[in-house]
Amino acid sequence: MKKFQYDFAIEATTQTDADAKMTALVTLASKLSVKEISKLAQVIKNDPVKTALAKKYLGV
């Protein structure tokens, strides 16, 4: 599989938080298909009830 590089900024309160977000994003991108990660983003953006349920299930 080809690798592509992007330059973007992550909003966070500290550098440590930004690093943790980036690590989590890389993990999600490597474990989910394009279809799965796109659907996840769509739900998070447009369905606050499902997002709240997922957060509750995850314990966050």
Backbone as a chain_set.jsonl record, in Angstrom:
{"seq": "MKKFQYDFAIEATTQTDADAKMTALVTLASKLSVKEISKLAQVIKNDPVKTALAKKYLGV", "coords": {"N": [[0.839, -1.17, 0.0], [0.487, 2.252, -0.739], [2.023, 5.137, 0.789], [0.996, 8.264, 1.993], [1.656, 11.661, 2.699], [0.599, 14.268, 4.852], [0.173, 17.652, 5.835], [-1.053, 19.118, 8.593], [-2.952, 20.824, 11.149], [-3.664, 20.234, 14.595], [-6.112, 20.897, 16.94], [-5.646, 21.435, 20.337], [-5.254, 21.512, 23.917], [-2.725, 21.189, 24.991], [0.629, 20.234, 23.997], [1.051, 17.55, 24.561], [-1.578, 16.554, 24.61], [-2.242, 16.989, 21.921], [-0.413, 15.255, 20.686], [-1.397, 12.819, 21.653], [-3.93, 12.776, 20.456], [-3.161, 12.636, 17.766], [-1.855, 10.159, 17.69], [-4.037, 8.487, 18.269], [-5.654, 9.023, 16.026], [-4.044, 8.013, 13.944], [-4.047, 5.321, 14.621], [-6.786, 4.693, 14.31], [-7.045, 5.195, 11.551], [-5.385, 3.224, 10.522], [-6.61, 0.86, 11.237], [-9.249, 0.866, 10.378], [-11.404, 0.661, 7.51], [-11.748, 2.728, 4.547], [-14.468, 3.186, 4.096], [-15.535, 2.563, 6.632], [-14.276, 4.445, 8.373], [-15.161, 6.807, 7.236], [-17.926, 6.619, 7.631], [-17.96, 6.621, 10.425], [-17.018, 9.238, 10.92], [-19.124, 10.671, 9.758], [-21.274, 9.975, 11.435], [-20.389, 11.04, 13.879], [-20.311, 13.732, 13.22], [-22.979, 14.312, 12.512], [-24.873, 13.012, 14.153], [-25.685, 13.384, 17.189], [-26.861, 11.858, 19.229], [-26.167, 9.13, 18.792], [-23.434, 9.484, 18.985], [-23.166, 10.29, 21.662], [-24.061, 7.935, 22.892], [-22.056, 6.17, 22.092], [-19.82, 7.307, 23.368], [-20.604, 6.943, 26.026], [-20.65, 4.137, 26.137], [-17.937, 3.667, 25.732], [-16.963, 4.721, 28.024], [-16.245, 7.372, 28.374]], "CA": [[0.0, 0.0, 0.0], [1.236, 3.503, -0.8], [1.917, 6.046, 1.918], [0.841, 9.659, 1.633], [1.917, 12.549, 3.83], [-0.203, 15.476, 4.924], [0.568, 18.632, 6.838], [-2.252, 19.736, 9.135], [-2.874, 21.233, 12.549], [-4.628, 19.626, 15.509], [-6.413, 21.768, 18.071], [-5.552, 20.782, 21.639], [-4.823, 22.446, 24.953], [-1.288, 21.028, 25.215], [1.348, 19.413, 23.015], [0.806, 16.153, 24.933], [-2.917, 16.226, 24.124], [-2.172, 16.93, 20.457], [0.278, 14.006, 20.345], [-2.318, 11.711, 21.943], [-4.94, 12.795, 19.394], [-2.537, 12.175, 16.527], [-1.651, 8.709, 17.835], [-5.354, 7.861, 18.145], [-6.081, 9.129, 14.628], [-3.245, 7.074, 13.149], [-4.551, 3.986, 14.936], [-8.073, 4.537, 13.631], [-6.822, 5.137, 10.105], [-4.725, 1.975, 10.147], [-7.459, -0.293, 11.565], [-10.564, 0.965, 9.743], [-11.429, 0.883, 6.062], [-12.207, 4.062, 4.143], [-15.913, 3.217, 4.315], [-15.796, 2.579, 8.071], [-13.856, 5.709, 8.981], [-16.051, 7.84, 6.706], [-19.201, 6.473, 8.338], [-17.716, 7.088, 11.786], [-16.961, 10.705, 10.867], [-20.476, 11.148, 9.463], [-22.085, 9.821, 12.65], [-19.911, 12.015, 14.866], [-20.663, 15.075, 12.76], [-24.405, 14.539, 12.291], [-25.792, 12.268, 15.017], [-25.21, 13.536, 18.56], [-27.381, 10.797, 20.096], [-25.286, 7.973, 18.624], [-22.11, 9.872, 19.503], [-23.271, 10.233, 23.125], [-24.136, 6.522, 23.268], [-20.726, 5.589, 21.899], [-18.974, 7.821, 24.452], [-21.032, 6.265, 27.25], [-20.184, 2.757, 26.015], [-16.477, 3.7, 25.871], [-16.636, 5.193, 29.355], [-15.66, 8.721, 28.325]], "C": [[0.891, 1.243, 0.0], [1.028, 4.315, 0.47], [1.854, 7.471, 1.395], [1.064, 10.508, 2.874], [1.073, 13.801, 3.715], [0.35, 16.374, 6.011], [-0.71, 19.314, 7.318], [-2.059, 20.035, 10.611], [-3.974, 20.541, 13.351], [-4.849, 20.596, 16.664], [-6.381, 20.949, 19.357], [-5.046, 21.802, 22.651], [-3.33, 22.363, 25.227], [-0.678, 20.193, 24.095], [1.104, 17.93, 23.286], [-0.566, 15.698, 24.442], [-2.93, 16.097, 22.599], [-1.489, 15.644, 20.006], [-0.629, 12.803, 20.564], [-3.413, 11.627, 20.877], [-4.371, 12.228, 18.097], [-2.315, 10.666, 16.566], [-2.969, 7.966, 17.663], [-5.849, 7.894, 16.705], [-5.333, 8.151, 13.726], [-3.729, 5.644, 13.384], [-5.875, 3.734, 14.234], [-7.89, 4.37, 12.132], [-6.216, 3.805, 9.676], [-5.618, 0.754, 10.368], [-8.817, -0.287, 10.88], [-10.422, 1.168, 8.244], [-11.89, 2.308, 5.788], [-13.7, 4.203, 4.433], [-16.238, 3.333, 5.804], [-15.437, 3.914, 8.71], [-14.707, 6.866, 8.476], [-17.399, 7.802, 7.407], [-19.072, 6.953, 9.779], [-17.707, 8.612, 11.844], [-18.349, 11.294, 10.629], [-21.358, 11.077, 10.704], [-21.679, 10.864, 13.69], [-20.348, 13.43, 14.491], [-22.164, 15.338, 12.82], [-25.358, 13.868, 13.267], [-25.321, 12.324, 16.47], [-25.708, 12.446, 19.514], [-26.488, 9.555, 20.008], [-23.902, 8.262, 19.167], [-22.107, 9.793, 21.025], [-23.331, 8.792, 23.609], [-22.776, 5.843, 23.149], [-19.783, 6.046, 23.007], [-19.31, 7.128, 25.775], [-20.52, 4.825, 27.261], [-18.675, 2.677, 26.236], [-16.032, 4.169, 27.26], [-15.96, 6.551, 29.371], [-16.722, 9.783, 28.286]], "O": [[1.927, 1.272, 0.665], [0.001, 4.2, 1.139], [2.574, 7.836, 0.466], [0.696, 10.107, 3.978], [0.859, 14.327, 2.623], [0.928, 15.901, 6.99], [-1.376, 20.006, 6.547], [-1.115, 19.554, 11.238], [-5.07, 20.296, 12.847], [-3.895, 21.06, 17.288], [-7.015, 19.898, 19.45], [-4.478, 22.829, 22.281], [-2.722, 23.348, 25.647], [-1.391, 19.529, 23.342], [0.967, 17.141, 22.35], [-0.707, 14.592, 23.92], [-3.562, 15.191, 22.057], [-1.934, 15.009, 19.05], [-0.635, 11.872, 19.758], [-3.781, 10.534, 20.447], [-5.023, 11.436, 17.416], [-2.562, 9.975, 15.578], [-3.021, 6.935, 16.991], [-6.402, 6.909, 16.215], [-5.931, 7.534, 12.845], [-3.81, 4.851, 12.447], [-6.068, 2.68, 13.628], [-8.509, 3.503, 11.516], [-6.503, 3.315, 8.584], [-5.399, -0.285, 9.744], [-9.473, -1.325, 10.806], [-9.455, 1.764, 7.769], [-12.364, 3.004, 6.686], [-14.139, 5.226, 4.957], [-17.111, 4.108, 6.194], [-16.21, 4.453, 9.502], [-14.95, 7.817, 9.219], [-17.954, 8.849, 7.741], [-19.971, 7.615, 10.298], [-18.328, 9.204, 12.727], [-18.708, 12.305, 11.234], [-22.104, 12.012, 10.992], [-22.537, 11.495, 14.308], [-20.712, 14.225, 15.358], [-22.587, 16.448, 13.141], [-26.559, 14.134, 13.214], [-24.635, 11.413, 16.933], [-25.042, 12.144, 20.504], [-26.099, 8.994, 21.032], [-23.263, 7.383, 19.746], [-21.154, 9.287, 21.617], [-22.721, 8.454, 24.624], [-22.395, 5.041, 24.002], [-19.019, 5.237, 23.533], [-18.417, 6.773, 26.544], [-20.015, 4.35, 28.278], [-18.187, 1.731, 26.854], [-14.865, 4.028, 27.624], [-15.187, 6.85, 30.28], [-16.405, 10.972, 28.243]]}, "num_chains": 1, "name": "protein.A"}
